[in-house]
Amino acid sequence: KENADPQRTAFLLRKQWTLYSVTPLYKFSNAHLRDYARLLSAFIAAEKQKGLAVEVGVELDIKVAVSSLPDLRGSDQDQAAILVQLSLRSPASPKTSEEKLIWSGWFCCVSGDDLSENVPEDFTCLPLFLANGAESYTSIVGSWFQKTFDCCFRRLAISPLNLSWMAAMWTGCKVDKTASAMELIFSVPCLPQPLDISYAIHPEDAKALWDTVQKTPGEITQEEVDVFMDCLYSHFHRHFKIHLSATKLVKVSTAIASAHCDGVIKFLQSQYLTGVLMLLTELAISQIQ
């Protein structure tokens, strides 16, 4: 169900997001988002002054907005995504002055029914958290959520196996415009100097190969992903006499999205946003369980 409104989710595209998994939030309520923004704002100010208490409601130089993104769901069971934005505003200038967005983070759960079904009533499941901006703010916002809702954040890495799944899945997606090449980046282990190998494949060639491998449209098996990658490896070996199977796949870039094994992602197509988030939600849930 690709139901994200492109207008409302456009700002999520083409930015680099760092991935985290989050355990269920205790006593979190969508009805109190404005209160959370106020409390988080005071917490950030106190952290910045390290220890000096800050009055809640005093105008601060960092403005916090917490809002709901109801479009980002895979099913009706999913919680609405929650967006947290930090903007900088010069305290000297009037309220109407331009605010500069300095950090964004959002919690979401796209088709995370397995997790939601097994969670007690007082808990809210938003297992995937994505952050864009300085790591210092990610850590402050993360620690406020952890203290307030008794949850735990962990960086979410993406294994080479999951990257190969993404390469196969995204290759099979239809993209309207002339698509960019699919690029796979491999890291060569055990060398004194780090060495990466970049392998670019014309999108039509990659799709043609995937179409010969995939047996049931709309379904993907591990075997099909393995065959797809093996074909790419043997083609590369024929030309360059290098065994890519001895290296580690660290990054996949396609017209749909790009993903790095460190747990960094960039979304490039709004119509596939919920599909990619569904996969990432699954990874986040498997890390929590």
Secondary structure as the mmCIF struct_conf table of DSSP 4:
data_model
#
loop_
_struct_conf.conf_type_id
_struct_conf.id
_struct_conf.beg_label_comp_id
_struct_conf.beg_label_asym_id
_struct_conf.beg_label_seq_id
_struct_conf.end_label_comp_id
_struct_conf.end_label_asym_id
_struct_conf.end_label_seq_id
HELX_RH_AL_P HELX_RH_AL_P1 PRO A 6 THR A 9
HELX_RH_3T_P HELX_RH_3T_P1 ALA A 10 LEU A 12
STRN STRN1 LEU A 13 LEU A 13
TURN_TY1_P TURN_TY1_P1 ARG A 14 ARG A 14
BEND BEND1 LYS A 15 LYS A 15
STRN STRN2 TRP A 17 VAL A 22
HELX_LH_PP_P HELX_LH_PP_P1 THR A 23 PRO A 24
STRN STRN3 LEU A 25 TYR A 26
TURN_TY1_P TURN_TY1_P2 LYS A 27 LYS A 27
HELX_RH_3T_P HELX_RH_3T_P2 ASN A 30 HIS A 32
HELX_RH_AL_P HELX_RH_AL_P2 LEU A 33 LYS A 48
TURN_TY1_P TURN_TY1_P3 GLN A 49 LYS A 50
BEND BEND2 GLY A 51 GLY A 51
TURN_TY1_P TURN_TY1_P4 VAL A 56 GLY A 57
BEND BEND3 VAL A 58 VAL A 58
BEND BEND4 ASP A 61 ASP A 61
STRN STRN4 ILE A 62 LEU A 69
TURN_TY1_P TURN_TY1_P5 PRO A 70 ASP A 71
BEND BEND5 GLY A 74 SER A 75
TURN_TY1_P TURN_TY1_P6 ASP A 76 GLN A 77
BEND BEND6 ASP A 78 ASP A 78
HELX_LH_PP_P HELX_LH_PP_P2 GLN A 79 ALA A 80
STRN STRN5 ALA A 81 LEU A 88
TURN_TY1_P TURN_TY1_P7 PRO A 91 ALA A 92
BEND BEND7 SER A 93 SER A 93
TURN_TY1_P TURN_TY1_P8 LYS A 95 THR A 96
BEND BEND8 SER A 97 SER A 97
HELX_LH_PP_P HELX_LH_PP_P3 GLU A 98 GLU A 99
STRN STRN6 LYS A 100 CYS A 108
BEND BEND9 VAL A 110 SER A 111
HELX_RH_AL_P HELX_RH_AL_P3 ASP A 113 GLU A 117
TURN_TY1_P TURN_TY1_P9 ASN A 118 ASN A 118
BEND BEND10 VAL A 119 VAL A 119
TURN_TY1_P TURN_TY1_P10 GLU A 121 ASP A 122
STRN STRN7 PHE A 123 THR A 124
STRN STRN8 LEU A 128 GLY A 133
HELX_RH_AL_P HELX_RH_AL_P4 GLU A 135 PHE A 149
STRN STRN9 PHE A 153 ARG A 155
HELX_RH_AL_P HELX_RH_AL_P5 PRO A 160 THR A 171
TURN_TY1_P TURN_TY1_P11 GLY A 172 GLY A 172
BEND BEND11 CYS A 173 CYS A 173
BEND BEND12 ASP A 176 LYS A 177
HELX_LH_PP_P HELX_LH_PP_P4 ALA A 179 ALA A 181
STRN STRN10 MET A 182 VAL A 188
BEND BEND13 CYS A 190 CYS A 190
BEND BEND14 PRO A 192 GLN A 193
STRN STRN11 LEU A 195 ILE A 201
HELX_RH_AL_P HELX_RH_AL_P6 PRO A 203 VAL A 213
BEND BEND15 LYS A 215 THR A 216
TURN_TY1_P TURN_TY1_P12 PRO A 217 GLY A 218
HELX_RH_AL_P HELX_RH_AL_P7 GLN A 222 PHE A 240
HELX_RH_3T_P HELX_RH_3T_P3 LEU A 244 ALA A 246
BEND BEND16 THR A 247 THR A 247
STRN STRN12 LYS A 248 SER A 253
BEND BEND17 ALA A 255 ILE A 256
STRN STRN13 ALA A 257 HIS A 260
TURN_TY1_P TURN_TY1_P13 CYS A 261 GLY A 263
STRN STRN14 VAL A 264 PHE A 267
HELX_RH_3T_P HELX_RH_3T_P4 SER A 270 TYR A 272
HELX_RH_AL_P HELX_RH_AL_P8 LEU A 273 ILE A 288
#
